[in-house]
Amino acid sequence: MSTVVVTFTPVTPPGRKRKRDDSKSADDGSDDDAKKPKPSTTSAMVPTPIVPFIPNNPPTQILDVIVFGEGAGGEMGLGSKVVNGLSPIEVMSPRMNRLLSGNDVGVVQIACGTMHGIAITRDNQILTWGVNNFGALGRDTNDYEDEDDVLNPSESTPAPIDTSNLDPNIKWFQVVGTERASFALTTDGRVFGWGTFRGKKGVIGFTHHPEDPDVQTKPRHIPELKHIKQLAAGKNHVLAYDESGQLYSWGCGEQGQLGRAYDPQNPRMGLKPEKVPGLEGHIYKVGCGSYHSFALTIDTKLRKNPTKYNPATTYVEYTTFAWGLNNFGQLGNPDAVAGAGAIQPTPIYAKGLKSYAIFDITGGDHYSLAKTFEGKVLTWGRVDNARTGLAATTFTKMNSIFEDGKPRILAIPTIISKLPFILSITSGPKHSFAVAVRGSNIYSWGSSYKGCTGHNTEDDTEIPRLIKYVTMHRKKVVFVGAGGTFSMLAVVAKRQGKSN
């Protein structure tokens, strides 16, 4: 459940704090120092330095949007009518979405929820489309249809969210979607959201306040979150980290996906964003599966035994933390693979990834993907429906758990071979994508229900397969999104207009 903007910016380790030099204390006997006023020992007299927030740079590149898969709820945003014999519901091959044209609309950032889509435009609007039963579109929709409509036009046609209650000076930076909610991050690090969260027993609500409505129909500011740099969304939970590298989580925590204390008797308390404890190092990226979570951290370590071959006294350490549902080993820890109902409620090391410097990480229903700085893609977790993208001969008793003679769980993260250098990855519940370094080469695998892998087939795509259609010819892909049974690609539009 991930949206990926394709940029490859090496992560720079955070600067180390400069240690105080005790040899230059005030009590060194020099006359000059004796004349200097002694600093006060009262903490109230020492002002705390204010570090200004570095704004998130708003996206400006104008995009065209390509869709494929099943859109019975209008989630592909193709409108409500059959046009030139083309259905807005079943799209087996990649198709350009004319209602999100770069020339006319100017999408600059886009995201998939499970059954809806969200986009930011060049004129700073947020557009939504798809299923709105629980407020995920952030605007009023009606059921009016004429005789030519095969879908509700107000849901299947991209339209702006209701911002009547918001500051008109807000600048949007990022949008993400869960199963029935949407969230938007601003350039100044604030977060707004709308919709609702669900658990095993149905709707939980949108905020932790019991007097608030269960469904938030208009964008609402989430005051607990400040100076946020990135959002990531699972099926019914969200992660956000701020500029200091502190991680927050909120939503449904029944499978441990929040990584913090959760009271099943009072699930609404999980809707309040709170810090995730137990993480070491500076967070530089987060990712979500449907019911599990990841945090990638970077830390500067002191090398205890330098050698002539490696004389540096310090080194950079990359660590992957994981938590949440682990019934198919999707957390990437081969030592902790367990059966049905297995939950890891707090962050643990993903030991299966300890040998890799992970650049990006994501997941779907009971499986996970990671991409290294070297462009390799690793996969692990649930095997059926070709989720892992590996040939049947890859699974052995050394790396997998078998059931009735068939591989059921890939316990050890394994590199998907024969892929070129990969820039980005993303995953839906049962299907995944990888964008190659050339930008126009997109590989997909997994469940191809209603053509959601883009290969004009409903047969499972066992190993990564290049999407080959004229729609994709010479297109530079900068976004890949995978919803429940539909997919979206965003490519650089030929004409780049001015953005506000």
C-alpha positions in Angstrom: 0.0 0.0 0.0 2.4 2.5 -1.1 2.8 5.5 -3.4 6.2 6.2 -4.7 7.6 9.4 -6.3 10.6 8.3 -8.3 13.6 10.2 -7.1 17.0 8.8 -6.3 18.6 11.1 -3.8 21.3 9.4 -1.7 20.6 9.7 2.0 23.2 11.8 3.8 23.9 10.7 7.4 22.9 13.3 9.9 25.7 15.4 11.3 27.3 14.3 14.6 27.1 16.6 17.5 30.3 18.4 18.3 31.7 17.4 21.7 32.7 20.1 24.2 36.5 20.6 24.5 37.0 20.5 28.3 40.6 21.7 27.9 39.3 25.2 27.1 37.3 25.7 30.3 36.9 29.1 32.1 39.1 27.9 34.9 42.4 27.7 32.9 44.2 30.5 34.7 44.2 33.0 31.9 43.5 36.6 32.7 41.3 37.0 29.6 39.0 34.3 30.7 38.9 35.7 34.2 37.4 38.9 32.8 34.6 37.1 31.0 31.3 36.9 32.8 30.5 33.4 34.2 27.5 31.8 32.4 24.5 31.3 34.6 23.8 27.8 35.8 20.0 28.5 35.9 18.5 26.6 33.0 15.7 29.2 32.7 18.4 31.8 31.7 19.7 29.7 28.8 17.4 30.2 25.8 16.6 27.1 23.7 17.8 27.7 20.1 14.9 27.8 17.7 15.7 25.8 14.5 13.4 26.9 11.7 11.5 24.2 9.9 12.8 23.5 6.4 9.7 23.6 4.2 8.7 20.6 2.1 9.2 21.6 -1.6 5.9 21.4 -3.4 5.9 19.2 -6.5 5.8 21.1 -9.8 6.3 18.6 -12.6 3.0 18.2 -14.5 1.9 14.6 -15.1 -0.4 12.5 -17.3 -2.1 9.6 -15.5 -2.5 6.1 -16.9 -4.9 3.6 -15.3 -5.7 -0.1 -15.6 -7.6 -2.8 -13.6 -11.1 -2.9 -12.2 -13.0 0.3 -11.3 -16.5 -0.7 -10.3 -16.4 2.0 -7.6 -15.1 4.7 -9.9 -11.6 4.4 -8.5 -9.9 4.9 -11.8 -11.5 8.3 -12.3 -12.6 7.7 -15.9 -16.0 9.2 -15.4 -19.4 7.6 -15.5 -20.0 6.7 -19.2 -18.8 4.3 -21.8 -16.8 6.5 -24.3 -16.0 5.3 -27.8 -16.8 1.8 -26.7 -14.3 2.0 -23.7 -15.7 1.0 -20.3 -14.8 3.1 -17.2 -15.0 -0.1 -15.1 -12.8 -2.8 -16.7 -9.5 -1.7 -18.2 -7.4 -4.7 -19.0 -4.6 -2.7 -20.7 -3.0 0.6 -19.7 -5.2 3.6 -20.7 -4.6 7.3 -20.5 -7.1 9.1 -18.2 -8.3 12.0 -20.2 -10.0 13.5 -17.2 -6.6 13.9 -15.5 -4.8 15.3 -18.6 -1.6 17.2 -17.9 -2.6 19.9 -20.4 -6.1 20.5 -18.8 -5.7 19.5 -15.1 -2.0 19.5 -14.4 -1.6 16.8 -11.8 1.7 17.1 -9.9 1.3 14.4 -7.3 -1.0 11.4 -7.0 -1.9 8.5 -4.6 -4.0 5.3 -4.4 -6.2 4.3 -1.6 -7.7 0.8 -1.6 -10.8 2.0 -3.5 -10.2 5.7 -4.4 -7.6 8.0 -5.9 -6.2 11.4 -4.7 -4.2 14.0 -6.6 -2.6 17.4 -6.1 -2.8 19.8 -9.1 -0.5 22.6 -10.3 -3.1 25.2 -9.0 -2.9 23.7 -5.5 -6.2 21.8 -5.6 -6.7 18.3 -4.2 -8.9 16.1 -6.5 -10.5 12.8 -5.4 -12.5 10.1 -7.0 -13.8 6.6 -6.2 -15.8 5.0 -3.3 -17.2 7.6 -0.9 -19.3 5.5 1.4 -17.2 6.6 4.4 -16.0 10.0 3.4 -12.7 9.1 1.7 -13.3 11.7 -1.0 -13.6 14.7 1.4 -16.6 16.2 -0.4 -20.3 15.6 -0.9 -21.3 13.2 -3.6 -24.8 12.3 -4.8 -26.5 9.3 -6.5 -27.8 11.2 -9.5 -27.3 9.2 -12.7 -28.7 9.6 -16.2 -29.6 6.8 -18.5 -26.1 6.7 -20.1 -24.2 6.5 -16.7 -22.8 3.1 -15.7 -21.3 4.7 -12.5 -22.2 7.5 -10.1 -20.8 10.6 -11.9 -20.0 12.5 -8.8 -17.8 9.7 -7.5 -16.2 8.5 -10.7 -15.3 11.9 -12.0 -12.2 13.7 -10.3 -13.4 16.7 -8.4 -11.9 19.1 -5.7 -12.3 18.3 -2.0 -14.2 20.7 0.2 -11.7 23.3 1.5 -14.3 25.8 2.7 -13.1 25.4 6.3 -9.4 25.7 5.5 -6.9 28.5 5.3 -6.7 29.5 1.6 -2.9 30.0 1.9 -2.2 26.2 2.5 0.2 24.7 0.0 -0.1 20.9 -0.5 2.9 18.6 -0.6 1.9 15.0 -0.4 -1.3 12.9 -0.4 -1.9 9.3 0.7 -4.9 7.0 1.1 -6.0 4.1 3.3 -9.0 1.9 2.8 -11.6 4.5 3.7 -9.6 7.7 4.5 -7.3 10.2 2.9 -4.5 12.4 4.3 -2.7 15.4 3.0 0.7 16.9 4.1 1.4 20.6 3.6 4.7 22.3 2.7 4.9 23.7 6.3 4.6 20.2 7.8 1.0 20.1 8.8 -1.3 17.1 8.2 -5.0 17.1 7.3 -7.3 14.2 6.9 -10.8 13.0 6.2 -12.8 9.7 6.1 -12.7 7.0 8.8 -10.8 4.0 10.1 -12.1 0.5 10.5 -11.3 -2.5 12.6 -12.5 -6.1 12.9 -15.8 -5.0 14.3 -16.5 -2.2 11.9 -16.0 1.6 12.0 -13.7 2.9 14.7 -13.9 6.5 13.9 -11.6 9.3 12.7 -10.4 11.0 15.9 -9.8 9.8 19.5 -12.5 12.2 20.8 -15.6 10.1 21.5 -17.9 13.1 20.9 -16.6 13.5 17.3 -18.5 11.9 14.4 -17.2 8.5 13.2 -16.8 9.8 9.7 -15.0 13.0 8.9 -16.6 14.3 5.7 -14.3 17.4 5.2 -10.6 17.9 5.6 -9.6 18.3 9.3 -6.3 19.5 10.8 -4.6 16.9 13.0 -3.0 19.1 15.6 -0.7 16.5 17.2 1.5 16.4 14.0 3.9 19.2 13.3 6.9 19.6 11.0 6.1 16.3 9.2 8.3 15.3 6.3 6.6 12.1 5.0 3.4 10.1 5.3 2.9 6.4 4.6 -0.5 4.6 4.7 -1.5 1.0 5.3 -5.0 -0.4 5.0 -6.2 1.2 8.2 -3.2 3.0 9.8 -0.9 5.8 9.0 2.8 6.6 9.8 4.4 10.1 9.8 7.9 11.2 10.7 9.0 14.7 11.4 12.2 16.7 10.7 13.9 15.4 13.8 13.4 11.8 12.7 10.7 11.1 15.3 8.0 8.6 14.1 4.2 8.9 14.8 1.5 6.4 14.2 -2.3 6.3 14.4 -5.3 4.4 13.2 -6.4 0.8 13.9 -3.8 -1.1 16.0 -5.5 -4.5 16.3 -2.6 -6.3 14.5 0.2 -4.3 16.2 0.7 -2.1 13.2 0.9 1.1 15.3 4.1 -0.2 17.1 3.0 1.3 20.5 0.6 0.7 23.3 -2.9 -0.2 22.1 -6.0 -1.0 24.2 -8.3 -3.3 22.2 -11.1 -2.4 24.7 -10.8 1.3 23.7 -9.7 1.2 20.0 -10.6 4.8 19.5 -7.5 5.9 21.5 -5.4 4.5 18.7 -6.7 7.3 16.5 -4.6 9.9 18.3 -1.1 10.2 16.7 1.5 9.2 19.2 5.3 8.5 19.1 6.5 5.0 18.3 9.1 4.0 20.9 12.1 1.7 20.6 13.6 3.1 17.3 17.3 3.8 17.2 18.9 6.2 14.8 17.5 8.9 12.5 14.5 7.9 10.4 14.9 8.7 6.7 11.9 6.7 5.3 8.8 4.8 6.4 6.6 2.2 4.7 3.5 0.2 5.3 2.0 -3.1 4.4 -1.7 -3.7 4.8 -1.3 -4.6 8.5 2.4 -4.1 9.2 4.9 -1.2 9.3 8.5 -0.4 8.6 11.0 2.4 9.5 14.4 2.8 7.9 17.0 4.5 10.1 20.5 5.7 9.7 23.1 6.1 12.4 26.7 7.0 12.8 28.6 4.4 14.8 32.0 4.3 16.4 34.3 1.6 14.9 35.9 -0.2 17.9 38.7 -1.9 16.0 40.0 0.0 13.0 42.3 -1.8 10.7 44.8 -0.7 8.1 42.3 -1.9 5.5 39.5 0.0 7.1 41.1 2.8 9.2 38.0 5.0 9.5 36.9 5.4 13.1 33.2 5.8 12.3 30.9 4.2 9.9 27.2 4.6 8.8 24.8 1.9 9.8 21.4 1.4 8.1 18.8 -0.5 10.1 15.3 -1.7 9.2 12.7 -1.9 12.0 9.4 -3.7 11.5 6.2 -4.4 13.6 2.6 -5.5 13.2 1.1 -8.7 11.8 3.6 -11.4 11.1 1.6 -14.4 10.3 3.4 -15.0 7.0 6.8 -13.7 8.2 6.2 -10.4 6.5 8.4 -8.5 9.0 11.6 -9.9 7.5 12.8 -11.7 10.6 13.4 -15.4 9.8 13.8 -16.1 13.6 10.3 -14.9 14.3 8.2 -16.5 11.5 4.9 -17.7 13.1 1.5 -18.9 12.2 -2.0 -17.4 12.2 -2.5 -14.5 14.6 1.2 -13.8 15.1 1.6 -10.1 16.1 4.7 -8.1 16.9 3.4 -5.0 18.8 6.6 -3.1 19.0 9.5 -2.4 16.6 12.1 -5.2 16.1 15.1 -5.5 13.9 14.3 -7.0 10.5 17.3 -9.4 10.8 16.7 -10.8 7.3 17.7 -7.4 5.9 20.8 -6.7 8.1 23.2 -7.3 5.2 21.5 -4.7 3.0 21.4 -0.9 2.9 17.7 -0.4 2.2 16.6 2.6 0.3 12.8 2.0 0.2 10.4 -0.5 1.7 6.7 -1.4 1.3 4.2 -4.2 1.6 0.8 -5.6 0.8 -1.4 -8.3 2.3 1.0 -10.5 4.2 4.1 -9.9 2.1 6.8 -7.2 1.7 9.3 -5.7 -0.7 12.4 -3.7 -0.2 14.8 -1.9 -2.6 18.5 -1.4 -1.9 20.7 1.6 -2.7 22.3 -0.7 -5.3 18.9 -1.1 -7.2 18.2 -4.6 -6.1 14.7 -5.7 -5.1 14.1 -8.1 -2.1 10.9 -10.0 -1.5 9.5 -12.2 1.3 6.3 -13.3 3.1 3.2 -14.9 1.6 3.8 -16.9 -1.6 0.4 -17.5 -3.2 -1.0 -15.3 -6.0 2.6 -14.8 -7.1 3.0 -12.1 -4.5 6.8 -12.6 -4.2 7.5 -12.4 -7.9 9.8 -15.5 -7.8 9.8 -18.6 -9.9 8.6 -21.8 -8.3 12.1 -23.3 -8.4 13.3 -20.5 -6.0 11.5 -21.9 -3.0 13.4 -24.5 -1.0 13.2 -26.0 2.5 16.2 -23.7 3.3 14.3 -20.4 2.6 10.6 -21.3 2.8 7.9 -23.0 4.8 5.9 -25.6 2.9 2.3 -26.7 3.5 0.9 -29.8 1.8 4.0 -30.0 -0.4 3.7 -26.4 -1.7 5.6 -23.3 -0.6 3.5 -21.2 1.7 5.9 -18.6 3.2 9.2 -17.2 1.9 10.9 -16.8 5.3 14.2 -15.3 4.1 14.2 -12.0 2.1 15.3 -13.0 -1.3 16.6 -10.9 -4.3 14.4 -11.0 -7.4 16.9 -11.8 -10.1 17.0 -10.7 -13.7 15.7 -7.3 -12.9 17.7 -4.2 -14.1 18.7 -1.4 -11.7 15.4 -0.5 -10.0 14.6 3.1 -9.0 11.4 2.5 -7.1 8.9 -0.1 -5.9 5.3 -0.2 -4.8 2.7 -2.8 -3.8 -1.0 -3.4 -3.6 -2.7 -6.1 -1.6 -1.6 -8.8 -4.0 0.3 -7.2 -6.9 3.5 -5.1 -7.2 5.5 -2.9 -9.5 9.2 -1.9 -10.0 10.3 1.1 -12.1 13.6 0.5 -13.9 16.4 3.1 -14.1 15.4 4.1 -17.7 12.1 5.4 -16.3 9.9 4.0 -19.1 10.4 0.3 -18.2 7.8 -0.8 -15.6 7.7 -4.4 -14.3 4.8 -5.9 -12.5 3.9 -9.3 -10.9 1.3 -10.9 -8.6 -2.5 -11.2 -8.9 -3.7 -9.9 -12.2 -7.4 -9.8 -11.3 -9.2 -7.6 -13.9 -5.9 -6.7 -15.5 -4.4 -4.8 -12.5 -0.9 -5.8 -13.5 -1.2 -4.2 -16.9 -0.7 -7.3 -19.0 -4.2 -7.8 -20.5 -4.6 -11.0 -18.5 -6.3 -12.3 -15.3 -3.7 -15.0 -14.8 -1.3 -14.6 -11.9 2.0 -13.1 -13.2 4.6 -15.3 -11.5 7.7 -13.3 -12.2 8.3 -9.6 -13.0 7.1 -8.9 -16.5 7.7 -5.8 -18.6 4.5 -3.8 -19.3 4.5 -3.5 -23.1 1.8 -1.2 -24.5 1.8 1.7 -26.9 0.4 3.9 -24.1 3.8 3.5 -22.3 6.0 4.1 -25.3 8.8 6.6 -24.4 7.0 7.8 -21.3 9.0 8.7 -18.2 7.2 7.2 -15.2 7.6 9.2 -12.0 4.8 7.5 -9.9 3.4 4.0 -9.5 0.3 3.3 -7.4 -1.4 0.0 -6.6 -4.9 0.0 -5.1 -7.1 -2.9 -4.2 -7.8 -4.2 -7.8 -6.6 -1.2 -9.8 -3.4 0.6 -10.6 -2.2 4.0 -11.7 1.0 5.3 -13.3 1.9 8.9 -13.7 4.2 10.0 -16.5 5.8 13.3 -17.3 3.4 15.3 -19.6 4.8 16.5 -22.9 3.9 20.1 -22.2 4.9 21.5 -18.9 2.8 24.5 -18.0 3.4 27.0 -15.2 2.7 25.9 -11.7 1.5 28.2 -8.9 
